[in-house]
Amino acid sequence: MTPAGPRKTAAYIGALAGLGLILAACSSGADPAAYPEDDIDIIVPFSAGGPTDTVTRMIAEPMSQELGVQLVVQNVDGAGGTVGAGQAATAEPDGYTVLMHHIGMSTAPALYDDLAYDPIADFKPVGLVTEVPMTIVGSSDFEPTTFEEFVSHVQENADTVTMAHAGEGSASNLCGLLLMDALGVEVTAVPYDGTGPAMAELVGGQVDFMCDQTTNTTGQIEAGEVKAYAVTTPERIEALPDLPTTAEGGQPGIEVSVWHGLYVPAETPDEVVTELTDALQVALADQTVVDQMADLGTAPVAADQATPEAHATLLQEQTETWGDIIGAGQGG
Ligand code: MLT
């Protein structure tokens, strides 16, 4: 085989360089102009069947239709949501890995000394999704019937009462901390990888109570599978009109709602973020999503909150607020 002359060699090198550039772009999927060209993984940092998973699957369908590719839910649970968030933080910043997370994004820095990511520096917010009320619910075998009876029973039997939550920094854990602080007692906490599995054991009577989002409790309450004691919002909610607020039950300090947002790794191109934010806005305006959320006690955020700017502002504020609350609680 005769060696190619100088002109032919240069042509070969040029062609190989061009091929290299194309392969590099394809491998990193980093061509924002053509985004999206492939399915998108959306990481849910809690178990399947729980409230975070439920909200994610509600918006994944209309977002997939808008983007023209599938949003594939990946449940990566553990450690109050920090395992899944950590995996998202180090994903390729090409728009093909998105994270759905909630208030736990803002509490983790104050709770985990060895947190593998910085919720603000390592991510770009895409937009807020919904803010979900919480309910205090008990197993059908649990003795108390009203919220007042629940308060007295827990205070008088703290050494034998068990409370489920989804790991340190999860919404159910935070609500539980507020509850214990207000009642002035410590009960036995039983951690799960999500309140999906926790609910199964609550219904089965293996654990006494938990504080969980209406997106996971409304159906069980309506079906009579669990006892409902109170909702953690200032006013009663339309989906559960007979459920009193914690304030009506004499505990105004137990007030918490779980805000949710979408994130991508920090280096993801802005054009990609815009595509995702636009698709999120379409999903939140979708009547099916509005109705599904209403049935489960919540609602999409307003359009001006489903933006990177509004999301970044809330995340900053909440990280500072929970840092102060948790720091004070730990004598910090
Ligand atoms: C879940 O999706 O399992 C919940 O969000 C867990 C929690 O934060 O309580």
Boltz pocket constraint, residues with backbone or C-beta under 6 A from the ligand:
constraints:
  - pocket:
      binder: B
      contacts: [[A, 46], [A, 47], [A, 50], [A, 51], [A, 52], [A, 53], [A, 102], [A, 104], [A, 165], [A, 166], [A, 169], [A, 170], [A, 171], [A, 172], [A, 173], [A, 193], [A, 194], [A, 195], [A, 196], [A, 211]]
      max_distance: 6.0
